[in-house]
Amino acid sequence: MRTLAIAAVQTTPVPHDLQASFERFARRVRAVRETFPHVQLVVVPELMLSAEAPLLADHAGWMDRAAVTIPGPLTDRLCALARETGLWLVPGSVYEKADDGRVYNTALAISPSGEIAARYRKVFPWQPYEQAEPGDEFVVLDLPGIGRAGLAICYDGSFPETARQLAWLGAEVIIQPTLTTTRDREMELVCARANAWTNQVYVVNVNAADPAGVGSSAIVDPEGIVRQQAGGGEEVLVDVLDLDTVTRVRTYGSAGLNRPWAQLARYGDRVTLPMYGGTFRQAPWSGE
């Protein structure tokens, strides 16, 4: 089996305190390493390391004050923590200040050897509330000997294009840090299940705990079944994802029935897609 043991840590930042938020994150990571030695990857909520405050807290100008360069001192600390613990880290997302001064909401993946393995700028910020610039590229990364993961952030899940493109690029699991503070969380969970089922991937959606968010982090399998779902408070979801399940479901279908990727590979190029100015192109991994 190709397995990925994960810990989705539903926790909170310390509002507007970057140092304290990093220290809380580091403690959680070390605790996972000590408590669950089989875990390979730890993920925490969106903007935890940017110490974002709850929705209605005073935060004028905080995004610009919290923004960091990548690489930089923060990523140096993350890389050192990954080397220390031997873990893959997806430390939520951070406000990233680009060379041109624009600020993005950026997710990182840090390898156990202490390298920045992937950087993804959120393509669909929660507008008009979120002020970060939108990114323009979807990102996947290889986990050697395991499989391929895709990165998404919170509101990205509301756009079917996100999961479709990541799966087309070969993602078998989508890691989605989230910071949802509002009562539309139930619809986000609907989207997580739909994205998993229609693209035959795992979705790991980890939200912030109360009071930063409303919790309800979830792990969904490639057939759209919720494997685990958290409550509202601090919690950790530990799971072992069998990525060969993705291969099985894509080969034989969800519930042994539905095989959308195989059908798209056979007929997709015949279907005009005016919205995208073209037709469906066969996924590089498809054997059809």
N, C-alpha and C positions, 0 to 999 in steps of 0.2 A: 504493500500500500504506500501511496504518497500522502503522508499526513502532515498537517500543519497544526501544531498545538498553540492556541492563542489565549491571551487574557485580555478581555475588553474591560477596562477599568472605568466604571461610571463614577466620576469624582468631580470636584469643583476646583477652580482656581482660587487664589486669594485676591479679591478684587483690587485692581490697580497697584499690586505689589508683585513686581516681576521676580524678585529674588525669592520671596516666600513661595510663589507659585512653582518656581523651578524646584525648590527644595521639597515641596509636597510631591511633585511629580517623581523626583528621584527616590524619595522614600517609598512611594507606591511601587516603583519598578524593582527596587531592591527587595521589598517584601514579597512581590510575586516570585522573584528568583529564589528566595529562601523557602517560600511556602509551597510553590508548585515547580519543582526543578525540571519537570518535563516540558514546560512552556518554552516556546521558541520565539514568539512575537508578542509584544505588548502594545496596545493602542489605547489612547485616552481621547477625551472630547476635543472638539474644535476650539481653538484660541485659548486653550488652558495656559500655555506658556506665555501668551500675551496678556494674561491676567485680566481678561475682559470681565466687566461687571454685569450684574443682572440688567435686564432690558431697560427699565425705567430709572436706573441709577444715573447720576450725573457723570457723563463720560465725554463731554465736549472736548475734542482734540486728543482724546486718548489714543486713537489709532495711530496718529502721527508720532506721538511720544513713545509708544511701545514698539514701533516698527524697527526691525533689525536688518542688517545686511546678511546675505547668504552667499558664500560662507562668511563666518564671523565668530565673535566670541561665544554666542549662544550655541551655534552648531559645533564649535570646538568642545563645549561641555557635554553636548549630547553624544558626540562621537566617543568621548572618554567614558561616559556612562555605559554605552553599548559595549565597548571593549571590556570594561570592568565586569559586566554581568553576562557577556556572551549572548546577548539577546538582539533580535531584530526589534527596533523601536519605530513606531509610527506615533510621534509625540503630538497628536492632534494636528493643529495648524498654528501658524504664527503670522503676524503682520510682517510682511517683507517689504523693505524699501529697496526699490530697484535703482539702477545707476542713473536713470532719468528723473528720479525723485518720486515716481508714482509708487503707490502702496498696494500690494496684493495680499490676499488671504491665501497662504501657501502651506500645503501639507508636505511633510518630509518623510522619507523612509531612510533609516540609518541601519547599516549592516552590522552584524556582530563583530566585524573586524574594525569598526569605527569609521566607515566611509559613508558619505552621502550617496545612497544608492538611487534615489529618485527625488525629484522636486516637482510638485504640481500646484499650479496657480488656479484657484477656483474659477471655473468657467462661468458659473451662474451665481454670482452674489445675490443675496436676498434683497433685491431692490424694491422700493426706494429706501429701505431702512439701512442697508449695509452700504458703506461708502467706499469700500475697496474697489480697485479696478478689476474688470473681468479678465481672466486669462484666455488663451486662445488655442490650447492644445491639451488633449487627454494623454494620460501617462500610465504606463504599465511598467512593472519591474519583475525580473526573474529572481526567484528564491532558489538558489542552486540545490539540485537534488530533490526539490519539492514540487515547484510549479510556478505559475505566473499570477501575480496580483495586480489589481488596478486600484488607483486612488480616486476617491471622490470626496466631496465635502458638503455635508448638510443639504442645502437647497438644490444642489446638483441632482439629487435623487428625484426631484419633481419633473425633470426633463428626461423623457425616454431615450433621447439621443445619448445621454451620458453612459448608461449601462450598456446600451447597444454597441456604442463605439468601443468601450473597454473590452466587452466580450469579443467583438470582432478582432481586436488586437491580441486576443488570446488569454485575457484574464479569466481565471477560474474562481477567484474570490475577489470581491470588491470590498475594500476597507474604507469605511465612510465615517470619519469623525464628524460629530454634529453638536450644535449648540442651539437647541430649540427651547425657548422659554414660554411658548404660547400653546393654546389648546388645539392647534391643528396637528399635534403630534400623532393622533390616531391616523390621519391621512398619510403622514410620512411612513407609518408602519404599513399601510396599504401599499404605498409605492415601493417600499423595500421588498415586500412579498411579490408584487407584480414584476419588479425588475429582476428578482431572482428567478422567478418561474419563466418569464418570457425569454430570458437570456441563458437560462440553465447554468447559473453561477451561484456560489455562496455570496451572501451580503452580510457584512459585519457592520452594523450601524450602532455606534456608541455615542450616546447623548450625555450631556452634563447632568449631574445630580442636583437636587434641590439645595440651595435656592438659586443657583446659577441657571439651571434648566429644569425640565419636568421629568427627566429620566426616561424610563421605558426603553432602554437600550435593547437591541434584539440581534440575534443571530438566526439567519434564514438559510435553509438549504436549497440546492438547485431545483427542487420540485416545489418551492414556494412554501415549505412547511417551516413554521417557527420552531427552532430547536430550543431556544431559551429567550426569555424576556425578563428584564429587570423591573423592579418597582421604581419608586421616585427618589430614594435616598442613595447614599454611598453603597456601591456594590461592585463585585467583580464577576464577570461571566467567563468561566474557563471552559474551553471546549477543544476537542481534537477533530479537525476537519479532514475528512478523507477526500482528497482531490480526485482520486480515481472515480468517485461518485459522479463527478462532472462528466467524465468520459462515458460512464455507463448511461447517464441520463441523456446525453447528447446522441448516443448511439441507439438506444432502445426507446427513448422518449420518457417524458414525465408520466409517472404511474404506468410505464410501459406503453404509452399511447402517443403522446404529442412530441413531434420532432421538428420544431420550427427551423433550426439551423440547417438541417438536411434539406428541407423544402426550399429555403432561401437559396441554398447552393445550387439546386436544380433549376429553379425557375426565376430567381430574383432578377437576373439580367434582362428579363422580358418586361418587367414592370417599370414603367416610367415614374419617376419621382420628381415632379415639377418643383416641389418645395426645395429640393436639394440640387436641382439642375442635372440630374443624371439617373442612373439605375443602380440597383444593389450590386456590389462587387463581392465575389466569393471571399469568405474569410480565409486568411492565409493558412490557418491550421486545418481547414476543412478537407476531408478526404474525398468529398463527392466529386 
